[in-house]
């Protein structure tokens, strides 16, 4: 009886202990099952990319499945032992305070709770200077200007290269390449560098930039302006030619410059805008210039081309002077202006009834005040001495030139500074502007030789009234009946 009771009491205790053990086991197993279900192993890290500045390296990658964070490891050089350098929540990491050019490798693993994914293969990177941005070169007559757009962070200096050869090593961002041939094309690049513990670390070369020094040339044709040195008041003749450049021409200006003021003469400038090409014909510009006379002074015929970069290039400049014309030129020009108009006669110039020109009427009233009636003394419209006197006085060469043949002889003889007694006996020796006269009996005749076998005079022959006639009929050698003299203006 006693033995049975002991066994009966013992059974429940064993059962209770067994149940407790089983329950504890089940709770523990359930914990591990739940924990395993909650923290699955994260997926692998993929798509790692690196970017760098002169003292940082930034890594980015694609988000990993089931990852709640990432651990980044860095190894020095190529085979250094990797050490943990950071843990991040997002798929990016920046490693700072690095030395420029010092290479390292990185490995990344994804983490989910206490579970880690595999490490990535090694990804190599090094802090690197940014590549400088070389702007488009500025091509001028001085040379080719090169410029880096913005300073490169951390750079100690910059090097400029032309056609693969070093041009300059400097801190400035701008460089002028002046040692270039006109028209020759060159390739330019730039690089930034940084000193690190007596070592040099360089950026990549910039993109290539091509440039050439601009040239502008002019070719003149159908013009003797190169031989021109002096004018007597008339405007310079038209110049034709072509402006050529190896770059785009935006505008061409042509005309006459007053060199004393360095200004374009009014009415003597023409502009061809928006050429937008490499050639420009000057002839249309010359046709736009309207100027008949120039005052005394120094001038240049100038052509200026404005290139696409805004540079103004003077491509040609021909100097000339407008001077006081010599007496012979003044006399011939005035005689031609005051001559009777051309008509239908066989003579060179004629007009029915001998009516003088309005220009002659104005001139005689001006040089012989109150003596306008002298222009109506003869059927020719004026006596020969009045006509010659009016011409010479109106020309401005000799304001006191007299009337009458005797008065002319006395006046010319007493003013050798103005008139030279040439002693010429042949028409072939005469020059334009010579005053020619001969006397015979109680009269005579006075004329002005114009050249080309022409005389300006007031003369009546038959029914023809004219002032410009052929000289061969009046200029003869001296004879017993005629006194023939030629006075010439002193130049």
DAPEUR-V814374 format. One record per pair of residues at least 12 apart in sequence whose ideal C-beta (glycine too) atoms are under 6 Angstrom apart, sorted by the first residue. I is the first residue (numbers start at 1). J is the second residue. D is the distance in whole Angstrom. If there is no record, write none. Layout:
I|J|D, I|J|D
This chain:
39|112|5, 39|113|4, 39|115|5, 40|66|5, 41|115|5, 42|64|5, 42|66|4, 42|67|4, 42|110|4, 42|112|4, 42|117|4, 43|64|5, 43|65|4, 44|117|6, 44|118|6, 45|61|5, 45|64|5, 45|108|5, 45|110|5, 45|120|5, 46|62|5, 47|61|5, 47|62|4, 48|61|5, 48|120|6, 48|123|5, 50|125|4, 52|127|5, 52|128|5, 54|100|5, 54|127|6, 54|129|5, 54|154|3, 54|194|6, 55|98|5, 55|127|5, 56|94|6, 56|96|5, 57|95|5, 57|125|5, 58|94|5, 59|93|5, 59|106|6, 60|92|5, 61|91|5, 63|91|5, 64|110|4, 66|112|5, 67|110|4, 67|112|6, 68|112|6, 69|87|6, 69|89|5, 69|111|5, 70|88|5, 70|108|6, 70|110|6, 71|87|5, 71|109|5, 72|85|6, 72|86|5, 72|93|5, 72|108|5, 73|107|5, 74|104|5, 74|106|5, 75|105|5, 76|104|6, 82|107|6, 98|127|5, 99|196|6, 100|127|5, 100|194|5, 100|196|5, 100|201|4, 101|126|6, 101|201|3, 102|126|6, 103|126|4, 105|122|4, 105|124|5, 106|123|5, 107|119|4, 107|120|5, 108|120|5, 129|152|6, 129|155|6, 129|192|5, 129|194|6, 129|203|4, 130|152|5, 131|203|5, 131|204|5, 131|206|6, 132|148|5, 132|152|5, 132|190|5, 132|192|5, 132|206|5, 133|149|4, 134|190|5, 134|206|4, 134|209|5, 135|147|5, 135|149|5, 137|209|6, 137|211|4, 139|211|5, 139|214|5, 140|311|5, 143|176|5, 143|177|5, 143|178|4, 143|180|6, 144|177|5, 144|180|6, 144|211|5, 145|176|5, 146|160|6, 146|175|5, 146|188|6, 147|173|6, 147|174|5, 148|173|4, 148|190|6, 152|192|4, 154|194|5, 155|192|4, 155|194|6, 156|194|5, 156|195|5, 157|171|5, 157|193|6, 158|190|6, 158|192|5, 159|191|5, 160|175|5, 160|190|5, 161|189|5, 162|186|5, 162|188|6, 163|186|6, 163|187|5, 180|213|5, 182|213|5, 182|215|4, 183|212|6, 183|215|5, 183|246|5, 184|212|6, 185|210|6, 185|212|4, 187|208|5, 187|210|6, 188|209|5, 189|205|5, 189|206|5, 189|208|6, 190|206|5, 191|203|6, 191|205|5, 214|247|4, 214|307|6, 215|246|5, 216|245|5, 216|305|5, 216|313|5, 216|315|5, 217|244|5, 218|241|6, 218|243|5, 218|303|6, 218|315|4, 218|316|5, 219|241|5, 219|242|5, 220|241|4, 221|240|6, 221|241|6, 222|240|5, 223|239|5, 225|239|5, 225|301|6, 225|318|5, 228|320|5, 229|320|6, 230|321|5, 230|323|5, 231|322|5, 232|325|3, 232|329|6, 233|293|5, 233|322|6, 235|291|4, 235|292|6, 235|294|6, 236|301|6, 238|286|4, 239|286|6, 239|301|6, 240|282|6, 240|283|4, 241|282|5, 242|279|6, 242|281|6, 243|280|4, 243|305|5, 243|315|6, 244|279|5, 245|278|5, 247|307|6, 248|308|4, 249|275|4, 249|280|6, 249|305|5, 250|306|5, 250|308|6, 251|273|5, 251|306|4, 252|272|5, 252|280|5, 252|305|5, 253|271|5, 253|304|5, 254|270|6, 254|282|6, 254|285|4, 254|303|5, 255|268|5, 255|269|4, 255|270|6, 255|289|6, 256|268|4, 256|299|5, 256|301|6, 257|300|5, 257|302|5, 259|298|5, 259|300|5, 267|290|5, 267|291|5, 268|289|5, 268|291|5, 270|285|4, 270|288|4, 270|289|5, 272|285|6, 294|322|5, 296|322|5, 297|322|6, 298|321|5, 299|320|6, 300|317|5, 300|319|5, 301|318|5, 302|317|5, 303|315|5, 303|316|5, 326|491|5, 327|397|4, 327|489|3, 328|432|6, 328|433|3, 328|489|5, 330|395|4, 330|397|5, 331|395|5, 331|397|6, 331|433|5, 332|432|5, 332|433|5, 332|450|6, 334|391|5, 334|394|5, 334|395|4, 335|391|5, 335|448|5, 335|456|4, 337|359|6, 338|359|5, 338|360|4, 338|363|6, 338|391|6, 339|456|6, 339|467|5, 339|468|5, 340|466|6, 340|467|5, 345|464|5, 347|464|5, 347|466|5, 347|469|6, 348|468|5, 349|466|5, 349|468|4, 350|464|5, 350|466|4, 351|465|6, 354|379|6, 354|380|5, 354|381|4, 354|465|3, 356|375|6, 356|381|4, 363|390|5, 363|394|4, 364|390|5, 367|390|6, 367|393|4, 367|394|5, 374|386|5, 379|460|5, 380|458|5, 380|459|6, 380|460|4, 380|465|5, 382|458|5, 384|445|5, 384|446|5, 384|457|5, 384|458|5, 385|403|5, 385|404|6, 385|446|5, 386|403|6, 387|458|4, 388|446|5, 388|448|6, 389|401|5, 389|403|5, 398|418|5, 405|437|6, 405|439|6, 405|444|5, 412|487|5, 418|490|6, 419|487|5, 420|488|5, 420|490|6, 422|486|5, 422|488|5, 424|486|4, 425|477|5, 427|475|4, 430|449|5, 432|450|6, 432|451|4, 433|489|5, 434|449|4, 434|486|5, 434|488|5, 435|487|5, 436|449|5, 436|486|5, 437|485|6, 438|482|5, 438|483|6, 438|484|4, 439|483|5, 440|481|5, 440|482|5, 453|470|6, 453|471|5, 454|468|6, 455|469|6, 455|471|5, 456|468|5
